[in-house]
Amino acid sequence: MIFLEDIRLVFQKFCKLLPAKSETIIVVLCAISILLAMTTPRFHLLIDKIVVQTFLQYFQFTVAVCAASLVLVNHPKYFLLAASALSLVILQSFSFLYWPSMNWDTPIQDYYLMDEVSSNYSFDQGMRYLHNFTIFLFPAWALWLFSKKNGNRIHFYLLTVLAIALLVNSGVAIYQWQMDIHFLAQGSGSAVGAARATGLLEDSGASTVFFAAMLSGVTYLLFVGTCRWPLKILWFFILAFGFLGGVASKGRIFFISLGLSLLLLLVLQIFKAIRNRSPVVILSSILVFSSMVLVWEFAEQRYPYAVQTIKQLQSIPEILNHETPFNELMQRVDSDRGGNMKVMIKAFTEHPVFGTGYGSFYANFFEHRKWAEQGTGRTYADPPASLYLMLLSE
């Protein structure tokens, strides 16, 4: 009897520890999933093993399911709201893209919306975007839920993951920049031809946005009062190393986005200095302003294309007086992406309520291409230049 009683006590203790351990496991898995998303988008191409891609996809899918289950248990109403919204997007995409072919004598797979852009292709594009969004929606949501219970531990996991991702991508990008542009560059599109380092990300466009966003966050950490000085010194070296990685990407978006982020941080620091009347905050504002000047000078010396883009904003009064201000601005800055934006704006103005169907960008592009090229010049079917306009139009 005593033996059975001991077993019962051990079992009860195990049952009490299991939820806490499962929460820790889910947190770690979510952090690993986010890390893999920022370091392995081309990993299956680098080692030429399709099984690796399959493993990564199933791993991230499994983590998303576990995180979604956690959200369902803790906030069932919010989970059902999110699931309903995703289901409505899928239904809207399917009905809008396949509706023209839904009759007895037209096979769905043979229907083309516009210039060889089929319903299947458009629907697959939309579902690919939605899949990637959903895969990381629930892990991020789960981490946010856990942060309410144990914020310090969650912050530690997340900051560790972000630091590793930034350091790894920066190291690879710097090596590509200085030593061999072909190093780990398989599947990176036209980046190699343009001598633009991608790190381990999809292409040079993704790397410029990644480095700008990460460095903006690291810069913010340097001025947060809760971050202690030993950690600030560590983050400063990570910032310097990451900045070199961003420079290696050779993208104007990196300099423009990082410069705007520093400008916003400067404004916030100024307001904070006025409110608190703290000499430390005033010194921080001076440091932020100095950082902006250094970034500007560096970009002006090495990458004048980025600076020229920013200088076009000085001509805003002149551009506004033009007969077609948007066309004039896009022609000066980026006529190709300007044409894509005009296509999405045109699609929205014609279908402002229900959109044209999630995933229909390329069908809209070929439909309105000739109109969009008026005033901006020749444009090409690149990926959507603005995620916000894409969602608005579709």
VEXPA-224025 format. One record per residue (C-alpha): x, y, z. Coordinates in Angstrom, 3 decimals. Example, Ala and Ser with C-alpha at 12.3 -4.5 7.8 and 13.67 -1.06 7.14 Angstrom:
# residues 2
{node {12.300, -4.500, 7.800}};
{node {13.670, -1.060, 7.140}};
***
This chain:
# residues 394
{node {0.000, 0.000, 0.000}};
{node {2.841, 2.383, 0.844}};
{node {4.417, 1.620, -2.538}};
{node {1.174, 2.419, -4.374}};
{node {0.815, 5.635, -2.389}};
{node {4.332, 6.688, -3.407}};
{node {3.548, 5.973, -7.054}};
{node {0.378, 8.042, -6.802}};
{node {2.290, 11.004, -5.333}};
{node {4.948, 10.789, -8.036}};
{node {2.273, 10.653, -10.735}};
{node {0.488, 13.698, -9.282}};
{node {3.745, 15.651, -9.189}};
{node {4.456, 14.672, -12.794}};
{node {1.001, 15.842, -13.885}};
{node {1.574, 19.189, -12.180}};
{node {4.959, 19.662, -13.841}};
{node {3.788, 18.595, -17.310}};
{node {1.895, 21.823, -18.225}};
{node {4.838, 23.987, -17.172}};
{node {7.289, 21.831, -19.119}};
{node {5.025, 21.765, -22.162}};
{node {4.851, 25.567, -22.122}};
{node {8.642, 25.765, -22.027}};
{node {8.922, 23.274, -24.880}};
{node {6.444, 25.222, -27.024}};
{node {8.271, 28.493, -26.332}};
{node {11.599, 26.965, -27.373}};
{node {10.061, 25.412, -30.499}};
{node {8.459, 28.727, -31.492}};
{node {11.789, 30.508, -31.066}};
{node {13.581, 27.852, -33.147}};
{node {10.922, 28.095, -35.859}};
{node {11.400, 31.864, -36.087}};
{node {15.188, 31.423, -36.199}};
{node {14.929, 28.889, -39.036}};
{node {12.659, 31.243, -40.968}};
{node {15.408, 33.887, -40.926}};
{node {18.319, 31.574, -41.745}};
{node {17.089, 28.670, -43.904}};
{node {14.818, 29.946, -46.723}};
{node {17.333, 28.644, -49.311}};
{node {18.858, 25.836, -47.264}};
{node {17.402, 23.052, -49.426}};
{node {18.989, 24.684, -52.484}};
{node {22.357, 25.030, -50.787}};
{node {22.652, 21.319, -50.022}};
{node {20.442, 20.106, -52.903}};
{node {18.329, 17.859, -50.678}};
{node {14.569, 18.067, -51.064}};
{node {14.169, 16.084, -47.836}};
{node {15.573, 19.058, -45.913}};
{node {12.909, 21.351, -47.324}};
{node {10.258, 18.777, -46.442}};
{node {11.558, 18.489, -42.872}};
{node {11.646, 22.270, -42.394}};
{node {8.127, 22.668, -43.763}};
{node {6.705, 19.943, -41.538}};
{node {8.632, 21.195, -38.511}};
{node {7.309, 24.735, -38.902}};
{node {3.820, 23.409, -39.608}};
{node {3.926, 21.232, -36.468}};
{node {5.107, 24.144, -34.338}};
{node {2.313, 26.311, -35.756}};
{node {-0.269, 23.625, -34.892}};
{node {1.057, 23.359, -31.320}};
{node {1.013, 27.137, -30.945}};
{node {-2.495, 27.340, -32.423}};
{node {-3.677, 24.715, -29.915}};
{node {-2.250, 26.813, -27.122}};
{node {-4.042, 29.918, -28.402}};
{node {-7.269, 27.912, -28.711}};
{node {-7.045, 26.750, -25.086}};
{node {-6.244, 30.193, -23.663}};
{node {-8.303, 32.448, -25.952}};
{node {-10.872, 30.383, -27.877}};
{node {-12.828, 33.446, -29.035}};
{node {-9.773, 35.114, -30.556}};
{node {-8.714, 31.828, -32.139}};
{node {-12.113, 31.353, -33.759}};
{node {-12.039, 34.964, -34.958}};
{node {-8.618, 34.473, -36.586}};
{node {-9.627, 31.104, -38.084}};
{node {-12.831, 32.622, -39.479}};
{node {-10.911, 35.525, -41.031}};
{node {-8.432, 33.158, -42.705}};
{node {-11.284, 30.975, -43.980}};
{node {-13.055, 33.999, -45.453}};
{node {-9.860, 35.040, -47.259}};
{node {-9.565, 31.558, -48.799}};
{node {-13.240, 31.569, -49.797}};
{node {-12.954, 35.066, -51.292}};
{node {-9.852, 34.095, -53.266}};
{node {-11.378, 30.890, -54.626}};
{node {-14.724, 32.402, -55.566}};
{node {-13.280, 35.492, -57.271}};
{node {-10.536, 33.666, -59.178}};
{node {-12.593, 30.657, -60.290}};
{node {-16.025, 32.234, -60.662}};
{node {-15.579, 33.130, -64.374}};
{node {-14.899, 29.460, -65.192}};
{node {-17.648, 27.919, -63.079}};
{node {-19.837, 26.571, -65.836}};
{node {-20.367, 23.108, -67.262}};
{node {-18.324, 23.489, -70.446}};
{node {-15.182, 25.242, -69.069}};
{node {-12.648, 23.129, -67.148}};
{node {-11.257, 25.093, -64.216}};
{node {-7.652, 24.143, -64.912}};
{node {-7.848, 25.533, -68.483}};
{node {-9.183, 28.964, -67.557}};
{node {-6.901, 31.969, -67.980}};
{node {-7.707, 35.232, -66.284}};
{node {-5.380, 37.450, -68.324}};
{node {-2.363, 36.887, -70.621}};
{node {-1.639, 33.300, -69.569}};
{node {-2.162, 34.029, -65.862}};
{node {-4.424, 31.160, -64.864}};
{node {-6.814, 30.838, -61.962}};
{node {-4.726, 27.996, -60.571}};
{node {-1.550, 30.083, -60.628}};
{node {-3.206, 33.082, -58.979}};
{node {-4.871, 30.956, -56.309}};
{node {-1.589, 29.150, -55.573}};
{node {0.200, 32.491, -55.200}};
{node {-2.376, 33.733, -52.726}};
{node {-2.341, 30.515, -50.720}};
{node {1.465, 30.566, -50.578}};
{node {1.400, 34.056, -49.051}};
{node {-1.372, 33.043, -46.662}};
{node {0.437, 29.845, -45.667}};
{node {3.633, 31.702, -44.771}};
{node {1.644, 34.269, -42.804}};
{node {-0.319, 31.647, -40.861}};
{node {2.732, 29.488, -40.123}};
{node {4.248, 32.331, -38.084}};
{node {1.081, 34.042, -36.876}};
{node {0.331, 31.472, -34.190}};
{node {3.917, 31.009, -32.877}};
{node {4.215, 34.785, -32.489}};
{node {0.798, 34.849, -30.835}};
{node {1.794, 32.048, -28.447}};
{node {4.990, 33.865, -27.467}};
{node {2.952, 36.986, -26.772}};
{node {0.628, 34.980, -24.502}};
{node {3.556, 33.489, -22.583}};
{node {5.217, 36.889, -22.243}};
{node {2.391, 37.913, -19.914}};
{node {3.306, 35.078, -17.546}};
{node {7.085, 35.162, -17.784}};
{node {8.147, 38.172, -19.814}};
{node {11.851, 38.086, -18.949}};
{node {12.319, 34.517, -20.137}};
{node {10.389, 35.102, -23.378}};
{node {12.357, 38.272, -24.076}};
{node {15.598, 36.376, -23.503}};
{node {14.630, 33.649, -25.987}};
{node {13.470, 36.129, -28.623}};
{node {16.464, 38.446, -28.321}};
{node {18.823, 35.468, -28.478}};
{node {17.139, 34.220, -31.650}};
{node {17.228, 37.666, -33.263}};
{node {20.887, 38.179, -32.334}};
{node {21.888, 34.787, -33.780}};
{node {19.941, 35.428, -36.998}};
{node {21.489, 38.877, -37.409}};
{node {25.037, 37.667, -36.718}};
{node {24.789, 34.639, -39.023}};
{node {23.294, 36.588, -41.930}};
{node {25.752, 39.438, -41.419}};
{node {28.730, 37.076, -41.384}};
{node {27.659, 35.365, -44.606}};
{node {26.826, 38.697, -46.291}};
{node {30.179, 40.238, -45.361}};
{node {32.020, 37.183, -46.693}};
{node {30.031, 37.364, -49.929}};
{node {30.792, 41.077, -50.183}};
{node {34.519, 40.901, -49.526}};
{node {35.570, 37.394, -50.574}};
{node {33.202, 35.501, -52.881}};
{node {29.796, 36.702, -54.049}};
{node {28.933, 33.118, -55.059}};
{node {29.378, 31.802, -51.500}};
{node {26.082, 30.187, -50.368}};
{node {24.270, 32.141, -53.096}};
{node {22.424, 29.316, -54.871}};
{node {18.829, 30.254, -55.591}};
{node {19.235, 33.949, -54.746}};
{node {17.946, 35.172, -58.114}};
{node {19.663, 38.090, -59.831}};
{node {21.577, 39.197, -56.719}};
{node {24.839, 37.562, -57.828}};
{node {24.796, 39.361, -61.175}};
{node {24.339, 42.674, -59.377}};
{node {27.090, 41.792, -56.845}};
{node {24.646, 42.243, -53.961}};
{node {25.097, 40.071, -50.881}};
{node {22.011, 38.175, -49.731}};
{node {23.264, 36.444, -46.603}};
{node {21.103, 33.356, -46.130}};
{node {17.886, 35.100, -47.183}};
{node {15.859, 34.712, -50.390}};
{node {17.393, 37.589, -52.350}};
{node {19.059, 40.964, -51.954}};
{node {15.708, 42.722, -51.589}};
{node {14.828, 40.554, -48.602}};
{node {18.284, 41.093, -47.087}};
{node {18.054, 44.898, -47.271}};
{node {14.694, 44.907, -45.487}};
{node {15.892, 42.325, -42.952}};
{node {19.031, 44.259, -41.994}};
{node {17.181, 47.585, -41.807}};
{node {14.449, 46.150, -39.560}};
{node {16.853, 44.266, -37.297}};
{node {19.241, 47.186, -36.879}};
{node {16.346, 49.513, -36.103}};
{node {15.322, 47.182, -33.284}};
{node {18.881, 46.854, -31.981}};
{node {19.291, 50.644, -32.009}};
{node {16.115, 50.963, -29.965}};
{node {17.484, 48.463, -27.420}};
{node {20.561, 50.634, -26.910}};
{node {18.366, 53.475, -25.655}};
{node {15.924, 51.466, -23.548}};
{node {16.369, 52.155, -19.855}};
{node {15.738, 48.523, -18.841}};
{node {18.716, 47.323, -20.903}};
{node {21.811, 47.376, -18.680}};
{node {25.212, 48.652, -19.761}};
{node {26.985, 45.277, -20.211}};
{node {24.187, 44.200, -22.546}};
{node {24.232, 47.570, -24.310}};
{node {27.929, 47.127, -25.076}};
{node {27.217, 43.663, -26.482}};
{node {24.327, 44.972, -28.588}};
{node {26.523, 47.809, -29.851}};
{node {29.024, 45.334, -31.309}};
{node {26.154, 43.326, -32.807}};
{node {24.831, 46.576, -34.297}};
{node {28.209, 47.421, -35.851}};
{node {28.583, 43.927, -37.316}};
{node {25.010, 43.964, -38.615}};
{node {25.541, 47.378, -40.201}};
{node {28.371, 45.948, -42.294}};
{node {26.011, 43.161, -43.358}};
{node {23.449, 45.746, -44.430}};
{node {26.084, 47.658, -46.380}};
{node {27.014, 44.407, -48.136}};
{node {23.439, 44.109, -49.438}};
{node {24.047, 47.341, -51.422}};
{node {20.382, 48.272, -51.335}};
{node {19.036, 51.792, -51.087}};
{node {16.102, 50.448, -49.077}};
{node {18.561, 49.556, -46.316}};
{node {19.852, 53.116, -46.002}};
{node {16.449, 54.742, -46.462}};
{node {14.624, 52.480, -43.978}};
{node {17.388, 52.628, -41.386}};
{node {17.645, 56.407, -41.766}};
{node {13.896, 56.872, -41.294}};
{node {13.956, 54.583, -38.245}};
{node {16.770, 56.620, -36.707}};
{node {14.838, 59.806, -37.452}};
{node {11.770, 58.447, -35.664}};
{node {13.918, 57.367, -32.723}};
{node {15.459, 60.850, -32.609}};
{node {12.019, 62.475, -32.419}};
{node {10.984, 60.114, -29.609}};
{node {14.195, 60.835, -27.704}};
{node {13.669, 64.589, -28.044}};
{node {10.139, 64.349, -26.641}};
{node {11.429, 62.152, -23.836}};
{node {14.208, 64.639, -23.056}};
{node {11.740, 67.536, -22.928}};
{node {9.387, 65.623, -20.657}};
{node {11.982, 64.217, -18.239}};
{node {14.614, 66.974, -18.492}};
{node {17.251, 64.280, -18.238}};
{node {20.833, 64.936, -19.413}};
{node {21.196, 61.229, -20.215}};
{node {18.257, 61.373, -22.619}};
{node {19.651, 64.546, -24.199}};
{node {22.971, 62.757, -24.703}};
{node {21.086, 59.844, -26.268}};
{node {19.412, 62.240, -28.702}};
{node {22.812, 63.607, -29.703}};
{node {24.093, 60.064, -30.266}};
{node {21.101, 59.191, -32.445}};
{node {21.564, 62.351, -34.496}};
{node {25.282, 61.614, -34.887}};
{node {24.433, 58.092, -36.046}};
{node {22.084, 59.528, -38.680}};
{node {24.821, 61.854, -39.945}};
{node {27.337, 59.000, -40.126}};
{node {24.903, 56.753, -42.028}};
{node {24.120, 59.599, -44.437}};
{node {27.792, 60.413, -45.054}};
{node {28.678, 56.766, -45.551}};
{node {25.824, 56.249, -47.997}};
{node {26.669, 59.446, -49.870}};
{node {30.282, 58.355, -50.350}};
{node {29.728, 54.694, -51.195}};
{node {26.122, 54.415, -52.436}};
{node {24.993, 57.726, -53.962}};
{node {21.977, 55.992, -55.549}};
{node {20.340, 55.699, -52.127}};
{node {21.054, 59.340, -51.308}};
{node {19.734, 60.503, -54.680}};
{node {16.456, 58.726, -53.942}};
{node {16.113, 60.569, -50.634}};
{node {17.050, 63.888, -52.248}};
{node {14.128, 63.489, -54.632}};
{node {11.881, 64.131, -51.634}};
{node {13.293, 67.662, -51.500}};
{node {11.505, 68.300, -54.798}};
{node {8.067, 67.497, -53.366}};
{node {6.705, 71.068, -53.920}};
{node {7.855, 70.946, -57.536}};
{node {6.427, 67.446, -57.995}};
{node {3.055, 68.453, -56.522}};
{node {2.773, 71.223, -59.106}};
{node {3.206, 68.667, -61.871}};
{node {0.173, 67.606, -63.899}};
{node {0.508, 64.007, -62.641}};
{node {2.436, 64.178, -59.321}};
{node {2.532, 60.435, -58.642}};
{node {3.817, 59.633, -62.139}};
{node {6.505, 62.280, -61.809}};
{node {7.636, 61.026, -58.395}};
{node {7.766, 57.381, -59.503}};
{node {9.590, 58.268, -62.710}};
{node {12.292, 59.986, -60.668}};
{node {12.532, 57.336, -57.964}};
{node {11.595, 53.945, -59.469}};
{node {9.449, 53.758, -62.587}};
{node {9.153, 49.947, -62.526}};
{node {7.789, 49.718, -58.985}};
{node {5.761, 52.853, -59.634}};
{node {3.955, 51.033, -62.430}};
{node {3.183, 48.134, -60.092}};
{node {1.771, 50.529, -57.512}};
{node {-0.407, 52.228, -60.118}};
{node {-1.789, 48.825, -61.119}};
{node {-2.764, 48.043, -57.526}};
{node {-4.297, 51.487, -57.017}};
{node {-6.279, 51.084, -60.252}};
{node {-7.546, 47.660, -59.158}};
{node {-8.638, 49.100, -55.814}};
{node {-10.498, 52.047, -57.343}};
{node {-12.421, 49.678, -59.622}};
{node {-13.198, 47.155, -56.853}};
{node {-13.029, 49.110, -53.567}};
{node {-15.354, 46.891, -51.511}};
{node {-14.694, 43.222, -52.290}};
{node {-11.360, 43.444, -54.115}};
{node {-10.284, 41.333, -57.071}};
{node {-9.449, 38.098, -55.235}};
{node {-6.499, 37.283, -53.005}};
{node {-3.586, 36.328, -55.282}};
{node {-4.808, 38.238, -58.346}};
{node {-1.938, 40.745, -58.576}};
{node {-0.468, 39.393, -61.819}};
{node {-3.880, 39.196, -63.470}};
{node {-4.462, 42.832, -62.474}};
{node {-0.992, 43.738, -63.704}};
{node {-1.527, 42.476, -67.235}};
{node {-5.018, 43.964, -67.339}};
{node {-3.919, 47.501, -66.383}};
{node {-0.316, 47.401, -67.593}};
{node {-0.716, 49.715, -70.592}};
{node {-2.561, 52.275, -68.507}};
{node {0.045, 52.092, -65.729}};
{node {2.931, 52.676, -68.141}};
{node {1.533, 56.045, -69.188}};
{node {3.720, 58.661, -67.559}};
{node {6.098, 56.228, -65.831}};
{node {7.563, 54.206, -68.702}};
{node {7.988, 50.497, -69.294}};
{node {7.237, 48.257, -66.311}};
{node {7.691, 44.541, -65.673}};
{node {5.877, 41.805, -63.783}};
{node {7.962, 41.848, -60.624}};
{node {6.591, 40.783, -57.230}};
{node {4.217, 43.368, -55.706}};
{node {6.151, 46.476, -54.707}};
{node {3.905, 47.186, -51.708}};
{node {2.324, 44.560, -49.472}};
{node {-0.199, 47.100, -48.172}};
{node {-1.395, 48.108, -51.640}};
{node {-1.521, 44.447, -52.661}};
{node {-3.806, 43.572, -49.746}};
{node {-5.898, 46.684, -50.363}};
{node {-6.447, 45.887, -54.032}};
{node {-7.030, 42.152, -53.660}};
***
